[in-house]
Amino acid sequence: MELAGATAVVTGAGSGIGRASALAFAAAGASVLVADIAEADGQETAQLIEKDGGKAAFTRVDVMSSDDLTRMLDEAEKTFGGVDVLHNNAGIVCGEPLWPDTDPATLMRQVTINLASVVVGTRLAVPYFERRGGGAVVNTASMASVLPLVDEPAYSATKAGVLMFTRTCAGMEGTHRIRVTAVLPGLVRTPLIDKSGDGTRPAAWVGMAEPFMKWQTPEQVADVVVDLARNGEGGEWRFVDDVPEPLRELMRAGMP
Ligand SMILES: NC(=O)c1ccc[n+]([C@@H]2O[C@H](COP(=O)([O-])OP(=O)(O)OC[C@H]3O[C@@H](n4cnc5c(N)ncnc54)[C@H](O)[C@@H]3O)[C@@H](O)[C@H]2O)c1
């Protein structure tokens, strides 16, 4: 897909990976609808894009609401003429207290934000893509899609769900000219890392994962996202870096 002149919608674009992805799509010549529940952060991302000479607009969206998701897609079409790329990226960790002491309402939010919004967002985007003759969805999954995160089992479950949803949508490339792909970041330095603990510091599991994983930057993840939107095949999923052998072994074993 040619990104110059295309329109990309990025959820969770006020921070971290979503912000880097929004900036990368804009740098590739796409107009970007920055969607986030956090207004000041989202507006800042749109301003950063405009400062660099790109085209962007911000819309406040709670991805838990299908009405908000529809409004978001409508806004992209109205403002920029259509929707070519949807990056389903908004996601949360529950943080402390960790499983099984997690607040049930927070778990419900996590399942809805991390998984339901990806499924429903993709579904809602179909007619918008069809009006453009096709499109690309990139979903932010995680290495936790394939490695159980024992302190946040619902996080792993939702990310495994995102991966399987992506793989299951592979055939949409043939039937609808819609390529659904996923990126599986490892440990990425974003505000989410402190949210894994008490909000001011990471949970202990981050320290336990560090020896096995190289830290990734949001920009590295964004490069993969943009390439998947451009060239990814339906159902394709990619890690960001080479996966170290001890982790490959864990994945093969399928157990923590
Ligand atoms: N940081 C990592 O190490 C890492 C690793 C693998 C996957 N991921 C995934 O990457 C994605 C982005 O995470 P990040 O690290 O950039 O986190 P982040 O906390 O920096 O950014 C997440 C953004 O999503 C927004 N958001 C949260 N709930 C929302 C809602 N209901 N509606 C709209 N927006 C909402 C937040 O306001 C925030 O701007 C998530 O799906 C996360 O699970 C992160």
The ligand as an ORCA input file, in Angstrom:
! r2SCAN-3c Opt
* xyz 0 1
  N       5.176     -1.074     26.552
  C       5.363     -2.357     26.352
  O       6.328     -2.941     26.842
  C       4.412     -3.139     25.461
  C       4.802     -4.410     25.049
  C       3.960     -5.147     24.229
  C       2.739     -4.616     23.847
  N       2.375     -3.377     24.282
  C       1.074     -2.886     23.841
  O       1.258     -1.695     23.099
  C       0.061     -0.906     23.154
  C       0.429      0.510     23.532
  O       1.032      0.473     24.805
  P       2.081      1.549     25.310
  O       3.204      0.816     25.908
  O       2.335      2.572     24.283
  O       1.221      2.148     26.533
  P       0.889      3.626     27.007
  O       0.244      3.478     28.333
  O       2.086      4.506     26.870
  O      -0.191      4.125     25.918
  C      -1.479      3.573     25.847
  C      -2.430      4.643     25.344
  O      -3.728      4.051     25.220
  C      -4.679      4.991     25.689
  N      -5.890      4.335     26.143
  C      -6.056      3.553     27.244
  N      -7.333      3.186     27.376
  C      -8.007      3.732     26.322
  C      -9.354      3.714     25.911
  N     -10.295      3.078     26.628
  N      -9.691      4.360     24.771
  C      -8.759      5.044     24.060
  N      -7.466      5.103     24.409
  C      -7.093      4.460     25.534
  C      -3.968      5.710     26.838
  O      -4.586      6.959     27.151
  C      -2.557      5.838     26.287
  O      -2.383      7.054     25.595
  C      -0.858     -1.611     24.152
  O      -1.806     -2.394     23.442
  C       0.105     -2.499     24.935
  O      -0.554     -3.607     25.479
  C       3.182     -2.626     25.068
*
